[in-house]
Amino acid sequence: MVVKTNGDRQPFDRAKIVAGVAAAGKGRPVRIDQIELLAEEVEDEMRARPGDVTSTAVGHAVLERLRGLDEVVYLRFASVYKSFDAAADFQRELVLLEKLQSSPA
């Protein structure tokens, strides 16, 4: 089960991840098989955790994988997931993305 930020609980739905990432990736060189693999990896990670997971944990897991897939898709997904409402939000996320990309894995 996934616990939403408002406290509602819903079954995990991989299709929601696929749809969200596909929407963020529209017009980008990201294939559907890459998106489906990303969603599968996130689902596997969430199922390996004991008990319910939060929608925040799911979103972070998606963003973590998008960093290595496509930076533009990452920013588009982050803008919706993190509810950006100003250009400064994009700037902060770009700085974070650059910092994460340059740090050793």
Wavefront OBJ file of the C-alpha trace (Angstrom):
o trace
v 0.000 0.000 0.000
v 1.051 3.583 -0.661
v 0.231 6.243 1.918
v -0.511 9.549 0.174
v 0.433 12.912 1.689
v -3.204 13.456 2.722
v -3.211 10.132 4.608
v -5.211 8.142 2.065
v -3.953 4.632 1.354
v -3.977 3.150 -2.146
v -2.596 -0.015 -3.688
v 0.726 0.498 -5.440
v 0.051 1.115 -9.134
v 3.036 0.843 -11.470
v 0.901 2.265 -14.305
v 0.766 5.627 -12.498
v 4.554 5.837 -12.576
v 4.644 4.882 -16.249
v 1.995 7.499 -17.074
v 3.706 10.252 -15.061
v 7.152 9.613 -16.476
v 5.781 9.209 -20.008
v 4.040 12.579 -19.703
v 7.247 14.191 -18.438
v 9.181 12.508 -21.231
v 6.940 13.608 -24.090
v 9.132 14.755 -26.959
v 12.295 13.455 -25.304
v 14.454 10.529 -26.480
v 13.169 8.223 -23.744
v 11.683 4.916 -24.883
v 8.656 3.267 -23.320
v 10.723 0.200 -22.428
v 13.066 2.457 -20.417
v 10.084 3.972 -18.611
v 8.584 0.558 -17.897
v 11.911 -0.702 -16.554
v 12.186 2.359 -14.311
v 8.672 1.715 -12.974
v 9.472 -1.958 -12.409
v 12.630 -1.069 -10.476
v 10.712 1.398 -8.303
v 8.010 -1.191 -7.652
v 10.611 -3.809 -6.698
v 12.310 -1.346 -4.345
v 9.012 -0.396 -2.676
v 7.886 -4.025 -2.306
v 11.196 -4.867 -0.619
v 10.413 -2.390 2.159
v 8.454 -3.641 5.140
v 4.890 -2.366 5.482
v 3.334 0.522 3.642
v 5.397 3.052 1.708
v 4.786 6.760 1.357
v 4.074 8.511 -1.911
v 7.106 10.650 -1.070
v 9.342 7.565 -1.053
v 7.912 6.488 -4.409
v 8.488 9.946 -5.900
v 12.059 10.099 -4.638
v 12.788 6.649 -6.071
v 11.456 7.785 -9.464
v 13.529 10.977 -9.387
v 16.655 9.070 -8.403
v 16.342 6.913 -11.503
v 15.383 9.793 -13.794
v 18.619 11.607 -12.926
v 20.534 8.989 -14.868
v 17.992 8.646 -17.655
v 17.273 12.188 -18.856
v 17.825 15.482 -17.039
v 14.978 17.272 -18.827
v 12.510 14.520 -17.940
v 13.853 14.664 -14.375
v 13.132 18.403 -14.182
v 9.698 18.066 -15.752
v 8.747 15.257 -13.368
v 10.199 17.148 -10.398
v 8.259 20.287 -11.333
v 4.965 18.429 -10.991
v 5.991 16.145 -8.124
v 7.417 19.014 -6.072
v 4.746 21.534 -7.186
v 7.074 24.154 -8.618
v 5.379 27.522 -8.870
v 8.260 29.850 -9.717
v 11.362 29.948 -11.870
v 13.450 29.925 -8.688
v 12.136 26.418 -7.973
v 13.646 25.212 -11.263
v 16.912 26.967 -10.471
v 17.156 25.293 -7.050
v 16.437 21.902 -8.574
v 19.073 22.461 -11.273
v 21.658 23.275 -8.615
v 20.678 20.118 -6.711
v 20.801 18.028 -9.891
v 24.272 19.354 -10.776
v 25.490 18.678 -7.251
v 24.137 15.114 -7.334
v 25.597 14.485 -10.803
v 29.057 15.623 -9.743
v 29.210 13.751 -6.442
v 30.852 10.301 -6.428
v 28.387 7.402 -6.467
l 1 2 3 4 5 6 7 8 9 10 11 12 13 14 15 16 17 18 19 20 21 22 23 24 25 26 27 28 29 30 31 32 33 34 35 36 37 38 39 40 41 42 43 44 45 46 47 48 49 50 51 52 53 54 55 56 57 58 59 60 61 62 63 64 65 66 67 68 69 70 71 72 73 74 75 76 77 78 79 80 81 82 83 84 85 86 87 88 89 90 91 92 93 94 95 96 97 98 99 100 101 102 103 104 105
